[in-house]
Amino acid sequence: MGRIGAFLAVTVGTSLLNNAATRKGLIPRDWAMLAPDDPRQDDVAAAPVEPLLSYALAEPEECCAELNTVVKFKRRFPAFLSGVRATLYATDTGQGRLCGEVLRRAFCHVVGGECSVELSVVEGFGRDFPAGLLGLAKAIAADIREARRRGEYPYVVATGGYKPESTFAVLAAYMAGALGAVYVHESFRDVVLLPFLPLELHGALREYAEGRITEAELARRLGVDPLHLVGIGLIDEKGELNPIVATLLDTTAH
């Protein structure tokens, strides 16, 4: 394969399951709504891929949020996306594994051109909210940095999945050097490309994490009352920096 132009970090949700059930009757209707600890998650993970794959290949813009976004993105920028490398970030559930595997198999057939894709099932993602956020942020940030090192143009495709997780994925991606975030707008039904935002966390946070300033100085630099640092979730009762914030700091570490 020749030089690949774009790297897409794609969050994976369960819209494929919902649409396959309600529009095509391919799977039980409740599979898209199972709790992470539901024992039927094992049944979902073990389900045949082929019926869902055939659906995805036949109707990529109708079957799920992820392929709908990528297809519309490429239609808007055909030359730019003539070469694509992608990673799909799925939840650590039966739903995530099934949707991720179907999308992995369908992705390059749908996108066409020079294309490679891999599936990343993020440990804890979908089952443990804090741990899942941390794992997702670390995975996406590492992959965005690697894409920049390879001379690729990294974007995060965040239409799929729940909004808190996708929002956090976008933040981590921007801090690691992503050039934009891609969505399909719920009202306009078309692709929306958010521009490059060179985000950085306040320098005082890194200084605090490294023990170079006190809680009082951190609060002063951030413009908040020192008593509010715990209340706003920035530090815990022991003075430790919130692990989510610490992870975001790591995404911008040199």
C-alpha positions as CSV (number, residue, x, y, z in Angstrom):
1,M,0.0,0.0,0.0
2,G,1.2,3.5,-0.8
3,R,1.3,6.5,1.4
4,I,-2.0,6.9,3.3
5,G,-3.2,10.5,3.6
6,A,-5.7,10.4,6.4
7,F,-6.0,8.6,9.8
8,L,-9.5,8.3,11.2
9,A,-10.1,7.5,14.9
10,V,-13.7,6.2,14.9
11,T,-15.8,5.7,18.0
12,V,-18.2,2.8,17.7
13,G,-21.8,2.8,19.1
14,T,-24.8,0.4,18.8
15,S,-26.8,2.1,16.1
16,L,-26.0,-0.9,13.8
17,L,-27.8,-3.2,16.2
18,N,-30.8,-0.9,16.6
19,N,-31.2,-0.4,12.9
20,A,-30.7,-4.1,12.1
21,A,-33.4,-5.0,14.6
22,T,-36.0,-2.3,13.9
23,R,-35.5,-1.9,10.1
24,K,-34.5,-5.4,9.0
25,G,-35.5,-7.8,11.8
26,L,-32.0,-9.4,11.7
27,I,-31.5,-9.6,15.5
28,P,-33.6,-9.4,18.6
29,R,-34.9,-5.8,19.3
30,D,-33.5,-5.6,22.8
31,W,-29.8,-6.3,21.8
32,A,-29.1,-2.7,21.3
33,M,-30.3,-1.8,24.8
34,L,-28.7,-4.4,27.0
35,A,-27.0,-3.3,30.2
36,P,-23.2,-4.0,30.1
37,D,-23.5,-6.7,32.7
38,D,-26.5,-8.5,31.1
39,P,-25.6,-12.1,30.5
40,R,-27.0,-11.9,27.0
41,Q,-24.0,-9.8,26.1
42,D,-22.3,-13.2,25.5
43,D,-25.0,-14.1,23.0
44,V,-24.5,-10.8,21.1
45,A,-20.7,-11.3,21.0
46,A,-21.2,-14.9,19.6
47,A,-23.8,-13.9,16.9
48,P,-23.1,-14.5,13.3
49,V,-21.4,-11.5,11.6
50,E,-22.5,-12.2,8.0
51,P,-26.2,-11.0,8.1
52,L,-25.1,-7.7,9.7
53,L,-22.2,-7.4,7.3
54,S,-24.4,-7.9,4.3
55,Y,-26.7,-5.2,5.6
56,A,-23.8,-2.8,6.2
57,L,-22.3,-3.4,2.7
58,A,-25.7,-2.9,1.0
59,E,-26.9,0.2,2.9
60,P,-23.8,1.8,4.6
61,E,-25.5,5.2,5.0
62,E,-28.6,3.7,6.5
63,C,-27.2,0.9,8.7
64,C,-25.2,2.9,11.3
65,A,-23.9,6.2,12.4
66,E,-20.2,5.3,11.8
67,L,-20.4,4.3,8.2
68,N,-22.9,7.0,7.4
69,T,-20.4,9.6,8.7
70,V,-17.4,8.2,6.9
71,V,-19.3,7.9,3.6
72,K,-20.5,11.4,3.7
73,F,-17.1,12.7,4.8
74,K,-15.5,11.0,1.8
75,R,-18.2,12.3,-0.5
76,R,-17.4,15.9,0.7
77,F,-13.6,15.4,0.4
78,P,-13.0,12.7,-2.2
79,A,-9.4,13.6,-3.0
80,F,-8.4,14.0,0.6
81,L,-9.8,10.7,1.6
82,S,-8.4,8.7,-1.4
83,G,-6.1,7.0,1.2
84,V,-7.4,6.1,4.6
85,R,-6.1,4.3,7.7
86,A,-8.6,3.9,10.5
87,T,-9.0,2.5,14.0
88,L,-12.4,1.6,15.4
89,Y,-12.7,2.0,19.2
90,A,-15.4,-0.4,20.5
91,T,-16.8,-0.9,23.9
92,D,-15.6,-3.9,26.0
93,T,-19.1,-5.6,25.7
94,G,-20.7,-8.1,23.4
95,Q,-22.4,-5.3,21.6
96,G,-19.2,-3.4,21.0
97,R,-17.4,-6.5,19.9
98,L,-20.1,-7.5,17.4
99,C,-20.6,-4.0,16.0
100,G,-16.8,-3.4,15.9
101,E,-16.2,-6.6,14.0
102,V,-18.9,-5.9,11.4
103,L,-17.6,-2.4,10.9
104,R,-14.0,-3.7,10.6
105,R,-15.0,-6.0,7.8
106,A,-17.2,-3.5,6.0
107,F,-15.1,-0.4,6.4
108,C,-12.7,-0.6,3.5
109,H,-15.3,-2.1,1.1
110,V,-17.4,1.0,1.8
111,V,-14.6,3.6,1.8
112,G,-12.7,2.2,-1.2
113,G,-9.3,3.3,-2.5
114,E,-6.2,2.7,-0.4
115,C,-7.5,1.7,3.0
116,S,-6.6,-0.2,6.1
117,V,-8.6,-0.6,9.3
118,E,-8.2,-2.2,12.7
119,L,-10.5,-2.8,15.6
120,S,-9.5,-1.7,19.1
121,V,-11.7,-3.1,21.9
122,V,-10.9,-0.7,24.8
123,E,-10.7,-2.5,28.2
124,G,-13.4,-1.3,30.5
125,F,-15.0,1.0,27.9
126,G,-18.7,0.6,28.2
127,R,-18.6,-1.3,31.5
128,D,-16.7,1.1,33.9
129,F,-17.3,4.7,33.1
130,P,-14.1,6.3,34.6
131,A,-11.8,3.4,33.5
132,G,-13.5,3.4,30.1
133,L,-12.9,7.1,29.6
134,L,-9.3,6.8,30.6
135,G,-8.7,3.8,28.3
136,L,-10.4,5.5,25.4
137,A,-8.4,8.7,25.9
138,K,-5.1,6.9,26.1
139,A,-5.8,4.8,23.0
140,I,-7.0,7.6,20.8
141,A,-4.2,10.0,22.0
142,A,-1.5,7.4,21.3
143,D,-2.9,6.7,17.8
144,I,-3.3,10.4,16.9
145,R,0.3,11.0,17.9
146,E,1.5,8.1,15.9
147,A,-0.5,9.3,12.9
148,R,1.2,12.7,13.1
149,R,4.6,11.0,13.4
150,R,3.8,9.1,10.2
151,G,2.9,12.2,8.3
152,E,-0.8,11.4,8.2
153,Y,-3.7,13.8,8.7
154,P,-5.6,12.6,11.8
155,Y,-9.3,13.2,12.4
156,V,-11.7,11.8,15.0
157,V,-15.0,10.6,13.8
158,A,-17.3,10.8,16.9
159,T,-20.8,10.3,15.7
160,G,-21.0,6.8,17.1
161,G,-21.4,6.0,20.8
162,Y,-22.7,7.9,23.8
163,K,-22.1,11.6,24.0
164,P,-20.0,11.7,27.2
165,E,-17.6,9.2,25.8
166,S,-17.5,10.7,22.3
167,T,-17.0,14.2,23.8
168,F,-14.1,13.0,25.8
169,A,-12.6,11.2,22.7
170,V,-12.7,14.5,20.8
171,L,-11.0,16.4,23.6
172,A,-8.2,13.8,23.9
173,A,-7.8,13.7,20.1
174,Y,-7.5,17.5,19.9
175,M,-5.0,17.6,22.7
176,A,-2.9,14.9,20.9
177,G,-2.9,16.9,17.6
178,A,-6.0,15.9,15.7
179,L,-6.8,18.3,12.9
180,G,-10.6,18.1,13.3
181,A,-13.7,16.3,14.5
182,V,-16.3,14.8,12.1
183,Y,-20.0,14.4,12.9
184,V,-23.2,13.9,11.1
185,H,-25.4,16.7,12.3
186,E,-28.7,15.4,13.8
187,S,-30.8,18.2,12.3
188,F,-29.1,18.8,8.9
189,R,-28.4,15.1,8.3
190,D,-25.1,16.0,6.7
191,V,-21.5,15.8,7.7
192,V,-20.1,18.5,9.9
193,L,-16.3,19.1,10.2
194,L,-15.3,21.0,13.3
195,P,-12.1,22.9,12.7
196,F,-8.7,22.3,14.1
197,L,-8.6,23.4,17.8
198,P,-5.0,23.4,19.3
199,L,-6.3,22.7,22.8
200,E,-4.1,22.7,25.9
201,L,-4.8,22.3,29.6
202,H,-3.8,25.2,31.8
203,G,-0.1,25.0,32.6
204,A,-0.8,25.2,36.3
205,L,-2.3,21.7,36.2
206,R,1.0,20.2,35.1
207,E,2.9,22.2,37.6
208,Y,0.6,20.9,40.4
209,A,0.8,17.3,39.1
210,E,4.6,17.6,39.3
211,G,4.5,19.0,42.8
212,R,5.8,22.4,41.9
213,I,2.9,24.5,43.2
214,T,0.4,24.2,46.1
215,E,-3.4,23.8,46.0
216,A,-3.7,27.4,46.9
217,E,-1.5,28.5,44.0
218,L,-3.4,26.2,41.7
219,A,-6.7,27.7,42.7
220,R,-5.4,31.2,42.3
221,R,-4.0,30.5,38.8
222,L,-7.3,28.9,37.8
223,G,-9.4,31.7,39.3
224,V,-11.4,29.6,41.7
225,D,-11.7,29.3,45.5
226,P,-9.3,26.7,46.9
227,L,-12.2,25.2,48.8
228,H,-13.9,24.4,45.4
229,L,-11.1,22.3,43.9
230,V,-12.6,19.1,45.4
231,G,-16.2,20.2,44.7
232,I,-15.5,20.7,41.0
233,G,-13.8,17.4,40.8
234,L,-10.4,18.6,39.9
235,I,-8.7,17.0,42.9
236,D,-9.8,14.4,45.5
237,E,-9.8,14.7,49.3
238,K,-6.1,13.6,49.4
239,G,-5.1,16.3,47.0
240,E,-4.6,13.9,44.1
241,L,-5.4,15.3,40.6
242,N,-8.5,13.7,39.0
243,P,-7.2,10.8,36.9
244,I,-9.2,11.9,33.9
245,V,-7.4,15.3,34.0
246,A,-4.1,13.5,34.6
247,T,-4.8,11.4,31.5
248,L,-5.5,14.5,29.4
249,L,-2.2,15.9,30.6
250,D,-0.5,12.8,29.4
251,T,-2.0,13.2,25.9
252,T,-0.1,16.5,25.6
253,A,3.2,15.3,27.2
254,H,6.2,15.7,25.0
